[in-house]
Amino acid sequence: MEAQTANAVKISSLNPGQPLPLLIQPADGAPKDAASLRRWLDENKAFITEKITEHGAILFRGFEVDGPQQFESVAQGVDPDLKNNYLGTSPRNAVSKYVFSASELPPFYPIMQHCEMSFLPNPPRKLFFYCHIEPEINGETPIVNFRQVYKDLDPKIREEFERRGIKNVRNYNGPAAKAKFDLWKLKRWDEMFLTTDKKVVEAECAKNGLEFHWKDEDKLTLINDQEATKSHPITGEKVWYNHLQVFHEAVAAIEYGYIAKRQKNLQAHWFNFVTSAMTGIKKLTTKDGDQAMNCTFRDGSPIPVEYVKHVEEVIWKNMVIFPWRKGDVLAIDNYSTSHGRMPYKGPREIQVCWAADN
Ligand SMILES: [Fe+2]
């Protein structure tokens, strides 16, 4: 490994003994600019493809990647098939042809671990993050090896998920919706599909296996079933692969419990308390199926909260959390490795792009 790359880069683990992420930095005295990194990637494509599958994530650190164009070029060096269609849940703004702000969700909101768009028939195969403005306080993008999560889950609970499958339900307001504060609010359907034409929305849903229902003229419900696990398309390994950790109504409160323990600040504790209380209130005041998002077993029966707690426990046990540095590019194998976001304070700009073969 070293002989092949010694002149341009040095390769190690970010955290000794931990396979992910693999750390690639410029070798001593070697050029650090983004164009040189791109050249090295072009010359070592097979090596990079093999390593990203093996480790699940690669962190390119110490290169002078500056701005969305250079980020896009580095990402294309890893995988040329960048895409810009997005049917996920986060509000995002485009900053170049293929690069978006990672999420416009409020800073206090955690993003739970998920493989990007896991509920679609053809999720992205790779995902890239770039640190344009380093966060001052927290705001990490933790990653988790979901192959290990599969192995670590209680086999009985895992088997039940595999047998029963998962149904995701999302409810979106439309262009006529009045702006009002909602801790769980998703973006509007016209923002997600980038059109106000319902026929275009319906065609896109059909293409992606999403059942759609228009409600009260302006509201849209999207429903889709997914398996709870998947086989990695290259290695064949089993992977925990679904959006339970994002969509289940009980998960935000559980997640805040872990974050409050980690961040140990008053804000995290306060939101832990508020989300727990609001989850309870919402459960009492919102009809099943009307939550901004929720998931059940495929037959519509509820997933026990104890199961969600177990999945969260296994995910947190395997979580790798490291601070961002300006210019970092993190390349992720979206078939095996999840990502999320820790709440933060102050400035932070992380950008994202993704590659797929559809
Ligand atoms: Fe994501």
Residues whose N, C-alpha, C, O or C-beta is under 5 A from the ligand:
A	BS01	LIG	E116
